[in-house]
Amino acid sequence: MQYRQLGNSELQVSALCLGTMTWGEQNDRNQAFAQLDYALDQGINFIDTAEMYPVPARAETQGRTESIIGEWLHERRCRDRIILATKVAGPGRDWLTHFRGGNNCLDRANIEAAVDESLRRLQTDYIDFYQIHWPDRQTNYFGKLGYPWPEQDDSI
């Protein structure tokens, strides 16, 4: 496996990153564990997840992917061999109302709450690489093109 330096950090991540957005919906816990075991055996140390996974995002399954990863990390005792990336969901406006009471703008309180919940589900005390899944402001994400630029923007 080839490894790359992650930005200006000292982290060395595998050239391949294991995506996890289907675990807990399209893939069950056993399948996820098998994929994680195989990836680790092949030298993949970079795992990407998000608080909103699995997709499609639903209140009934939200966070399940991180919980599966947390169970695997706990059972395998391999946290020191993994570079773990997760993400905070940006505002879902009309489709993510189950996140933090529907007011999930990217302010300090929401990001801290998201981090705390991710740490709990992942059964770890640190996240190596934390990202914003999409911005707070209106923009062309999820295939939306040609949106009108808002006259007034209250985004953070």
N, C-alpha and C positions, 0 to 999 in steps of 0.2 A: 504494500500500500504506500502510496506517496502521501506526504504531509505538507501542509502549507502554514505559514505563519498567519494568524488571524489579525489582520490590520496591523496596528502598532503594538499589540499585546505580546506577551510571551507564550501565548497558547499556540500549540501546533495541532491543527485539525486535519483529519483525513481528507483527501481530495474528493472523496464521496461522503455525502452527508445523508443519514438515514431520515427520511421524512415519515411522519407518523399520523397524518391527519385522518386515516381511516380506522384506526384502532378504537374499538368500542362501538363501532357501527357496522362497517363492512367486514372488519376482521375482529375476531374475538381475542380474549386474553391469551389463550394458548398459541394462537397464530402470531400474535405480537411477540410473545416470549421467544418463539422459534426464530422470528426475524431478527430480534435483538441479539440472541445468542449467535446466530450465523454471522451477522454483521460484525460483532465483536471478534469472533474467530478469524474473520478476514482482515482485521486491522482497522475497521471503521470505528472511529472514536467519537464522531460528531453526530449528535442526535438533535433533531429539530422538532419542536412541538409548539403548542399554543394553548392558552387558557380556553379558547372556544372550541377546540377539537374534542370529538370527531365532527366531521362535516357530513351532512348538512348540520349547521348549528341549530340545536334544539335545546330547550331548557331541560328536558329529560335526560340528555346525554352529555351536557356541557361539563367539561373537565375530566371526562372518563379516560381520555387518552393519557393525560398527565398522571392519573391514578394508576393506570396499568404500568406506565414507566416507573413510577414510584415503587410499586410492588416488585417489579423486576430488579430494580436497584437494591431494594431491601433484601430480597432473596439471594441475589447473586453476590452481594457485597463487593461491587465493582465501581462504586462512585468515583474513585480516584483514577479510573481508566477512561472516563467519559468526559467529553466536552458537551455540556448540556445547554441548548438554546431553547428559549421559550419566548412567547410574545403576549403583550397586553392587547386586547381588542380595542379598537377605536370605537367611536360612536356608531351604533347600529341604527340610529334614528328609529325607523319603524320595524326593524326585523331582529333586533337584539335587545328587546325590552327586558329579558330575564337577567341581564348583567347589571349588578349593583343598582337594582331598582329602576333600570331604564335610563339612568343618568350617568352613563359611563364615558363622559368626556375625559380627555387625557390630562386631567389636573393631578396635583400631588396626591390628594386623598384617594382617587381612583387607582392610580398607579400603585400606591402603597398597598391598597386592599388587594389588587390583582397579584402583586408579588407575594404577599402573605399567603393567599390561597394557593398559588402555584407551588410555593415551597412546601405547604402542608400536603398537597396531593402528590408531589414528587418525592416526598419523604427525604428531603435533603435540607441542608442549612445554607446552601448557596446555589446560585445560577451563574453559569459561566458567561453567557451571552444573552442579554435581554434586549428585546426589540419591540417596536411599535408595529402592530400588524398592518395598520393603515392610519393615515393622518386624521386628525380631528377636523380639519377643514374640508369643505366640499372639494372634490377633485375627481379625476377620471380613474376610479378604481373599480374592480370587479366588472370590467368590460363596459362601463358607462362612458360613452363618448359624447362630446358636444354639449356638455352641460352649460347652462348660462352662468356666468360669473356673478356671484351674489353682490348686490349693492351694499348690504350690511352683513358682516361676518362676525359672529360671536365666538368663533372657535379659539381654542387655546393653542 
